Amino acid sequence: GAVVSQHPSWVICKSGTSVKIECRSLDFQATTMFWYRQFPKQSLMLMATSNEGSKATYEQGVEKDKFLINHASLTLSTLTVTSAHPEDSSFYICSARSGKGTKNEKLFFGSGTQLSVL
Amino acid sequence: SQQGEEDPQALSIQEGENATMNCSYKTSINNLQWYRQNSGRGLVHLILIRSNEREKHSGRLRVTLDTSKKSSSLLITASRAADTASYFCATDSASNTGKLIFGQGTTLQVKP
């Protein structure tokens, strides 16, 4: 199956710093990537849809200036948590579909990034 | 709420027993998918069932879909300790947004 690589796996940072998380599709081109957030023992909450070459679409309640998404190429999307605070500590997971349209319906997930803000 | 509901929230069984998890959702869908997540890891796709399908099998997995009740079930037969994980259903809306919305998940523990 398709492989999505997410880096870093975990990061610890001080409050007020910014953290960048990368999501790469290794063997396919991903025109659309999705960023999810997951708190302990909870489900995945969709944060935003990242479209190659255009602005991301954010879900209601997600601050676009706080969570900057860049999808500059067909194989790379980045999520930057700006001025991180302890409440931003969470597990962030990216996912991608290979190809366009509804023919490719299932998502391939990265292994996630555990962010801890001190 | 963005998400559907799954029950039970947690399930503990002995190896060899069957495990059944249920999922309910709110909107019309194109398809419903089941994913598995090991602790602290990403998700792995298990099976997809389309809105015009009622039942689907894949190995030890059996999924049913009842669109009139907006519900689905995942059955794992002859469970193994390695099946211990969290299981999530996810719906692909008929409005064709391309987004997958996840249920709350069921944590399954299979005791050896």
Interface residues (C-beta under 8 A of the other chain):
Chain A: G1 V4 Q6 T32 F34 Y36 K41 Q42 S43 L44 M45 L46 T49 E59 F91 I93 S95 R97 T102 E105 K106 L107 F108 F109 G110 S111 G112 Q114
Chain B: Q2 Q3 N30 N31 Q33 Y35 G40 R41 G42 L43 V44 H45 L48 F88 A90 D92 N96 G98 K99 L100 I101 F102 G103 Q104 G105 T107
